[in-house]
């Protein structure tokens, strides 16, 4: 079986246990955790519910989406 070396920690492993990431070979322990980048951030004001402070209203911070907005614009601002 062909052996390879993790470019991050230097551990020698079978090539089947190494993953190539941006030209580097990484073992399971050295792979980056991609879960945070793929998931949307939960709005800290409504805790992800999208609900406002009163019945029938939307959260003012996220506009009712439940996710942090990627830009700093106001969701209710008139862009005309």
Backbone as JSON Lines, residues from 0, in Angstrom:
{"i":0,"aa":"X","n":[0.85,-1.17,0.0],"ca":[0.0,0.0,0.0],"c":[0.9,1.24,0.0]}
{"i":1,"aa":"X","n":[0.53,2.21,-0.81],"ca":[1.33,3.42,-0.94],"c":[1.17,4.3,0.29]}
{"i":2,"aa":"X","n":[2.29,4.75,0.84],"ca":[2.3,5.6,2.02],"c":[2.45,7.06,1.63]}
{"i":3,"aa":"X","n":[1.97,7.93,2.47],"ca":[2.12,9.37,2.28],"c":[2.33,10.04,3.63]}
{"i":4,"aa":"X","n":[2.68,11.29,3.59],"ca":[2.94,12.05,4.82],"c":[2.0,13.25,4.89]}
{"i":5,"aa":"X","n":[1.43,13.45,6.05],"ca":[0.6,14.63,6.27],"c":[1.51,15.85,6.23]}
{"i":6,"aa":"X","n":[1.2,16.79,5.37],"ca":[2.02,18.0,5.23],"c":[1.9,18.93,6.43]}
{"i":7,"aa":"X","n":[0.92,18.7,7.28],"ca":[0.71,19.58,8.43],"c":[1.44,19.06,9.67]}
{"i":8,"aa":"X","n":[1.23,17.77,10.01],"ca":[1.84,17.24,11.24],"c":[3.01,16.3,10.99]}
{"i":9,"aa":"X","n":[3.17,15.83,9.74],"ca":[4.29,14.97,9.4],"c":[4.06,13.5,9.64]}
{"i":10,"aa":"X","n":[2.86,13.11,10.06],"ca":[2.56,11.7,10.31],"c":[2.5,10.93,9.0]}
{"i":11,"aa":"X","n":[3.1,9.73,8.99],"ca":[3.09,8.89,7.8],"c":[1.91,7.94,7.87]}
{"i":12,"aa":"X","n":[1.08,7.97,6.82],"ca":[-0.15,7.18,6.76],"c":[-0.34,6.63,5.35]}
{"i":13,"aa":"X","n":[-1.21,5.61,5.2],"ca":[-1.58,5.17,3.85],"c":[-2.26,6.32,3.1]}
{"i":14,"aa":"X","n":[-2.02,6.41,1.81],"ca":[-2.59,7.51,1.0],"c":[-4.11,7.54,1.05]}
{"i":15,"aa":"X","n":[-4.74,6.39,1.32],"ca":[-6.21,6.36,1.4],"c":[-6.73,7.13,2.61]}
{"i":16,"aa":"X","n":[-5.87,7.37,3.6],"ca":[-6.29,8.11,4.8],"c":[-5.92,9.59,4.75]}
{"i":17,"aa":"X","n":[-5.31,10.02,3.66],"ca":[-4.93,11.43,3.5],"c":[-5.87,12.1,2.51]}
{"i":18,"aa":"X","n":[-6.17,13.35,2.76],"ca":[-7.02,14.14,1.88],"c":[-6.2,15.32,1.37]}
{"i":19,"aa":"X","n":[-6.32,15.57,0.06],"ca":[-5.6,16.71,-0.51],"c":[-6.46,17.96,-0.38]}
{"i":20,"aa":"X","n":[-5.9,18.97,0.28],"ca":[-6.59,20.23,0.48],"c":[-5.66,21.34,0.02]}
{"i":21,"aa":"X","n":[-6.05,22.01,-1.05],"ca":[-5.26,23.12,-1.61],"c":[-3.8,22.74,-1.82]}
{"i":22,"aa":"X","n":[-3.58,21.55,-2.35],"ca":[-2.23,21.1,-2.67],"c":[-1.49,20.43,-1.53]}
{"i":23,"aa":"X","n":[-2.03,20.46,-0.32],"ca":[-1.42,19.81,0.83],"c":[-2.16,18.52,1.13]}
{"i":24,"aa":"X","n":[-1.44,17.52,1.62],"ca":[-2.07,16.29,2.08],"c":[-2.26,16.39,3.58]}
{"i":25,"aa":"X","n":[-3.49,16.14,4.04],"ca":[-3.81,16.26,5.46],"c":[-4.42,14.97,5.98]}
{"i":26,"aa":"X","n":[-4.06,14.62,7.23],"ca":[-4.68,13.48,7.89],"c":[-6.0,13.93,8.51]}
{"i":27,"aa":"X","n":[-6.73,12.99,9.09],"ca":[-8.04,13.3,9.67],"c":[-7.93,14.36,10.76]}
{"i":28,"aa":"X","n":[-6.9,14.28,11.58],"ca":[-6.75,15.23,12.69],"c":[-6.37,16.64,12.23]}
{"i":29,"aa":"X","n":[-5.78,16.77,11.05],"ca":[-5.28,18.06,10.58],"c":[-6.18,18.72,9.54]}
{"i":30,"aa":"X","n":[-7.29,18.08,9.21],"ca":[-8.21,18.69,8.24],"c":[-8.93,19.86,8.9]}
{"i":31,"aa":"X","n":[-9.13,20.93,8.15],"ca":[-9.85,22.08,8.74],"c":[-11.31,21.74,8.97]}
{"i":32,"aa":"X","n":[-11.87,22.33,9.99],"ca":[-13.28,22.15,10.29],"c":[-14.09,23.11,9.43]}
{"i":33,"aa":"X","n":[-14.8,22.59,8.44],"ca":[-15.52,23.43,7.48],"c":[-16.95,23.74,7.9]}
{"i":34,"aa":"X","n":[-17.41,23.19,9.01],"ca":[-18.81,23.37,9.36],"c":[-19.19,24.81,9.62]}
{"i":35,"aa":"X","n":[-18.31,25.58,10.24],"ca":[-18.63,26.97,10.54],"c":[-18.75,27.82,9.29]}
{"i":36,"aa":"X","n":[-17.97,27.54,8.27],"ca":[-17.99,28.35,7.05],"c":[-19.22,28.07,6.21]}
{"i":37,"aa":"X","n":[-19.73,26.84,6.25],"ca":[-20.86,26.49,5.41],"c":[-22.2,26.89,5.99]}
{"i":38,"aa":"X","n":[-22.29,26.95,7.28],"ca":[-23.55,27.27,7.92],"c":[-23.7,28.77,8.1]}
{"i":39,"aa":"X","n":[-24.94,29.24,8.02],"ca":[-25.2,30.64,8.29],"c":[-25.1,30.89,9.79]}
{"i":40,"aa":"X","n":[-24.7,32.08,10.16],"ca":[-24.61,32.45,11.56],"c":[-26.01,32.73,12.1]}
{"i":41,"aa":"X","n":[-26.27,32.3,13.31],"ca":[-27.57,32.52,13.93],"c":[-27.62,33.94,14.49]}
{"i":42,"aa":"X","n":[-28.72,34.6,14.25],"ca":[-28.91,35.96,14.76],"c":[-28.89,35.94,16.28]}
{"i":43,"aa":"X","n":[-28.07,36.8,16.87],"ca":[-27.95,36.84,18.32],"c":[-29.12,37.58,18.99]}
{"i":44,"aa":"X","n":[-29.84,38.38,18.23],"ca":[-30.95,39.13,18.82],"c":[-32.19,38.26,19.04]}
{"i":45,"aa":"X","n":[-32.52,37.4,18.07],"ca":[-33.71,36.56,18.19],"c":[-33.37,35.1,18.43]}
{"i":46,"aa":"X","n":[-32.08,34.79,18.51],"ca":[-31.59,33.44,18.72],"c":[-32.04,32.49,17.6]}
{"i":47,"aa":"X","n":[-32.16,33.03,16.39],"ca":[-32.46,32.22,15.22],"c":[-33.93,32.02,14.92]}
{"i":48,"aa":"X","n":[-34.82,32.53,15.75],"ca":[-36.26,32.32,15.52],"c":[-36.82,33.26,14.46]}
{"i":49,"aa":"X","n":[-36.23,34.44,14.31],"ca":[-36.75,35.43,13.37],"c":[-37.89,36.24,13.92]}
{"i":50,"aa":"X","n":[-38.34,35.91,15.12],"ca":[-39.48,36.6,15.72],"c":[-39.05,37.87,16.42]}
{"i":51,"aa":"X","n":[-39.92,38.86,16.36],"ca":[-39.66,40.13,17.02],"c":[-40.04,40.09,18.49]}
{"i":52,"aa":"X","n":[-39.98,41.25,19.13],"ca":[-40.27,41.33,20.56],"c":[-41.76,41.2,20.86]}
{"i":53,"aa":"X","n":[-42.62,41.49,19.9],"ca":[-44.07,41.44,20.11],"c":[-44.68,40.45,19.13]}
{"i":54,"aa":"X","n":[-45.85,39.92,19.49],"ca":[-46.54,38.94,18.64],"c":[-46.74,39.49,17.22]}
{"i":55,"aa":"X","n":[-46.4,38.67,16.23],"ca":[-46.61,39.03,14.84],"c":[-45.56,39.93,14.24]}
{"i":56,"aa":"X","n":[-44.48,40.22,14.97],"ca":[-43.43,41.09,14.42],"c":[-42.18,40.28,14.1]}
{"i":57,"aa":"X","n":[-41.37,40.83,13.22],"ca":[-40.11,40.2,12.83],"c":[-38.97,40.83,13.62]}
{"i":58,"aa":"X","n":[-37.9,40.07,13.74],"ca":[-36.69,40.58,14.38],"c":[-36.13,41.74,13.58]}
{"i":59,"aa":"X","n":[-35.79,42.82,14.24],"ca":[-35.25,43.98,13.55],"c":[-33.8,43.78,13.11]}
{"i":60,"aa":"X","n":[-33.07,42.92,13.8],"ca":[-31.66,42.71,13.46],"c":[-31.47,41.87,12.19]}
{"i":61,"aa":"X","n":[-32.29,40.83,12.03],"ca":[-32.1,39.93,10.88],"c":[-33.22,40.04,9.86]}
{"i":62,"aa":"X","n":[-34.23,40.84,10.14],"ca":[-35.34,40.99,9.21],"c":[-36.26,39.78,9.18]}
{"i":63,"aa":"X","n":[-36.18,38.93,10.18],"ca":[-37.04,37.75,10.25],"c":[-36.44,36.49,9.67]}
{"i":64,"aa":"X","n":[-35.19,36.57,9.18],"ca":[-34.57,35.38,8.58],"c":[-34.01,34.42,9.63]}
{"i":65,"aa":"X","n":[-33.63,34.93,10.79],"ca":[-33.03,34.11,11.82],"c":[-31.52,33.98,11.69]}
{"i":66,"aa":"X","n":[-30.97,34.51,10.59],"ca":[-29.53,34.45,10.34],"c":[-28.94,35.85,10.41]}
{"i":67,"aa":"X","n":[-27.68,35.93,10.87],"ca":[-27.0,37.22,10.84],"c":[-26.87,37.67,9.4]}
{"i":68,"aa":"X","n":[-27.11,38.93,9.17],"ca":[-26.97,39.46,7.82],"c":[-25.5,39.57,7.47]}
{"i":69,"aa":"X","n":[-25.15,39.23,6.23],"ca":[-23.75,39.25,5.8],"c":[-23.22,40.66,5.64]}
{"i":70,"aa":"X","n":[-24.08,41.59,5.3],"ca":[-23.64,42.98,5.15],"c":[-24.22,43.82,6.28]}
{"i":71,"aa":"X","n":[-23.78,45.03,6.38],"ca":[-24.2,45.91,7.47],"c":[-25.42,46.76,7.12]}
{"i":72,"aa":"X","n":[-26.08,46.47,6.01],"ca":[-27.21,47.29,5.6],"c":[-28.45,46.96,6.44]}
{"i":73,"aa":"X","n":[-29.31,47.94,6.58],"ca":[-30.55,47.78,7.31],"c":[-31.56,47.08,6.4]}
{"i":74,"aa":"X","n":[-32.16,45.96,6.81],"ca":[-33.1,45.26,5.93],"c":[-34.35,46.07,5.62]}
{"i":75,"aa":"X","n":[-34.65,47.08,6.41],"ca":[-35.83,47.89,6.2],"c":[-35.51,49.24,5.55]}
{"i":76,"aa":"X","n":[-34.27,49.46,5.22],"ca":[-33.87,50.72,4.62],"c":[-34.36,50.78,3.17]}
{"i":77,"aa":"X","n":[-34.88,51.91,2.78],"ca":[-35.37,52.12,1.42],"c":[-34.17,52.42,0.53]}
{"i":78,"aa":"X","n":[-33.88,51.55,-0.43],"ca":[-32.72,51.7,-1.3],"c":[-33.02,52.41,-2.61]}
{"i":79,"aa":"X","n":[-34.09,53.18,-2.65],"ca":[-34.42,53.88,-3.91],"c":[-33.47,54.98,-4.21]}
